[in-house]
Amino acid sequence: YTLISFGKDRRALTASFQYLIMGTIGATMLLIGIGLIYMMTGTLNMADLAARLPEVMGTRTVRAAFAFIVIGLSIKLALFPLHIWLPNAYSYAPSVLTVFLAATSTKVALYALIRFTFTIFGAEFAFGEMPLQIILVTMAVLAVFSGSLSAIFQVSIKQAMAYSSVAQIGYMVIGIALLSVAGLAAGILHIFNHAVMKGCVFMAIGCVVYCRGNANIESFRGLGKTMPWTMAAFVIGGLGLIGMPLTAGFISKWYLVLAALEHGVMGFVVIAAVMGGSLLAVAYVWRIVEAAYFVAPESDERTEAPLALLIPTWILALATIYFGIDTQLPLNAASDAAHTLLGGMQQ
């Protein structure tokens, strides 16, 4: 919260305060949920909780605890419609912090949701006795469309990419909610792939802010000529967000579609969301590419970012391509995690 307030724009203070309020509400709900399950089991050890909770699963206290924990973590991970803190926090924070937030912050909350849902409460309770699947799928599909549509109409590129993150979180949650090894592996894989791609995009935006002073669409006019290396890295990250083949984003969406094919009507809804979200991603990425490559710059002078910024940007850009070609390491890790979390429920 403090780091966000360091942004040069005065609106960073408002964004920080808004994040503080929403984050506190989320943390409070999470703490209430943990307190309730502690009251029922007398332990906070995850393994002990998993062993003792089945005896009291039918109580209203445990059901209430589950609801508090899911809603609290949904605020933390910015799941639609609990995402209102995220666009301003990403937009007005210093660029270096935006990279950190986009690559790690919401991912940690999603990891916590996975651990609570599968490791502590168990998939049978969370998705069987509680209506979590339909809730998560509905909210995630809405996140994909609302986040992508909002990104198209933003003037600030940082804000556009922030709304893009809302949509990308939707893909991750969809994978988790499909309740299959393939779906859960796709969701976990996208956590990693999105961190790489969005880190690349925000690093490139940070280079533009460093050289141009802001990240409005006007600042990107002609950058394809004046900052070719920066814009090339941005394009690679943007293609990953769209899900173009040979990028990490394609792998995530491909396995998500394959997992959705196993789920009948709900699967077709998920496939429509993936395809629709990808088409909308083309729209908001193309706006930036058009300004950079198809609009003449005000000056032909090269103002490329320093190597200290370009090197980490291109490391992430090359990683976006590498993990779109050689998928063995992240995919195997995600599949192993999915098998472990589901405990052999499904193959």
C-alpha positions, -999 to +999 in steps of 0.1 A: +000+000+000+028+024+009+048+017-023+017+024-045+014+058-028+049+067-040+036+072-076+042+107-090+005+112-099-015+125-069-041+098-078-016+073-065-027+083-030-063+076-038-054+043-054-033+033-024-061+042+000-087+023-021-064-007-021-059-004+016-097-004+023-104-033-001-074-053+011-083-048+047-119-060+040-105-091+023-080-098+050-107-094+077-130-118+060-102-143+056-093-139+093-129-145+103-130-176+082-098-189+097-111-181+132-143-201+126-125-232+115-101-229+144-131-227+167-144-260+152-111-279+150-088-264+176-058-263+151-043-241+124-021-267+109-031-274+074-027-312+076-046-314+109-074-292+095-078-315+065-081-344+089-104-329+114-128-308+092-147-338+077-162-345+111-178-311+112-183-304+075-221-304+079-222-275+104-232-240+094-201-227+111-178-245+086-199-235+057-198-198+068-160-201+073-157-214+038-177-185+024-157-159+043-124-174+031-134-176-005-148-141-007-118-126+012-093-143-011-114-133-042-110-097-032-072-102-028-069-119-062-092-093-079-118-116-092-147-098-109-167-080-095-143-076-065-115-061-087-122-024-083-089-018-065-067-033-092-069-009-122-060+022-102-034+004-081-016-008-113-020+025-132-008+050-106+019+029-088+055+034-099+063+013-129+087-010-111+060-018-086+034-024-113+057-051-127+059-066-093+022-064-086+012-078-120+036-107-118+032-118-081+005-101-060-028-116-073-010-149-080-002-154-043-039-149-034-049-174-061-024-199-047-039-194-013-074-200-027-062-233-043-046-244-011-077-237+010-101-252-015-083-284-024-059-290+005-080-280+035-117-282+027-113-307-002-127-306-037-157-328-028-169-303-002-160-271-021-174-281-054-199-307-043-217-296-012-210-259-019-219-243-052-184-230-058-180-243-094-209-224-109-200-193-090-164-193-100-171-201-137-198-174-139-176-147-123-145-158-143-163-157-177-177-122-168-141-112-158-128-122-192-153-102-211-156-072-188-119-068-183-111-072-220-138-047-231-127-022-205-091-025-217-101-015-252-114+020-242-086+031-219-064+061-227-037+051-203-018+019-215-010+010-179-047+011-171-056-009-202-031-036-192-045-035-157-080-044-170-063-070-192-051-086-159-087-088-147-095-108-178-064-130-174-073-138-138-106-150-152-087-176-173-069-189-143-100-192-122-119-210-150-092-236-151-094-242-114-132-243-115-134-270-142-124-295-114-103-318-136-067-326-138-065-310-172-084-278-162-065-273-129-032-279-147-042-252-173-051-228-146-019-233-127+001-231-159-015-198-168-005-184-134+032-188-144+028-179-180+008-147-173+035-136-148+061-138-175+040-122-202+025-094-181+059-088-165+073-083-200+045-059-210+047-037-179+085-037-182+082-023-217+057+002-205+081+012-178+107+019-205+083+042-222+075+060-190+112+064-183+118+080-217+085+098-224+072+106-189+038+089-191+021+059-206-009+075-225-017+062-260-003+095-274+032+087-259+033+055-281+030+073-314+059+064-336+077+044-309+082+016-334+109+038-350+122+057-320+122+029-295+123-003-316+137-027-290+112-016-264+082-019-287+094-053-301+094-066-265+059-051-259+046-068-291+059-102-280+042-098-246+011-086-263+010-116-286+013-138-256-017-121-240-037-127-272-026-163-272-007-165-305+011-198-313+047-200-302+040-178-271+034-190-236-002-176-236-011-200-265-001-230-244-023-220-214-054-213-236-049-245-256-049-267-226-078-247-211-099-254-243-089-291-242-100-293-206-133-275-214-142-301-241-148-326-213-176-305-197-205-304-220-225-271-220-203-255-194-173-264-215-188-246-246-193-215-225-157-216-214-145-221-250-166-191-261-151-171-233-115-181-243-121-173-280-140-141-273-115-129-248-086-135-273-104-116-300-109-087-276-072-089-267-064-084-303-084-052-303-066-036-273-032-048-282-037-036-318-045-001-307-011+002-292+007-015-321-011+008-346+000+039-327+036+027-324+041+014-360+015+032-382+017+067-369+046+090-378+067+101-347+070+137-338+108+133-341+130+107-358+155+109-330+162+075-313+154+076-276+158+040-267+156+030-230+189+022-213+203-013-212+195-016-175+158-016-184+161-033-218+179-064-206+153-076-180+126-066-204+140-088-231+147-117-207+110-118-201+102-114-238+124-143-247+109-163-219+075-157-233+086-173-266+107-200-250+079-213-228+056-212-258+080-237-276+094-258-248+065-264-225+079-295-207+091-279-174+060-256-165+035-281-179+049-311-161+050-291-128+014-279-133+002-314-141+019-329-111+004-302-088-031-308-103-028-346-097-017-340-061-044-314-053-072-336-067-058-366-048-065-391-076-102-380-079-099-378-117-073-389-142 
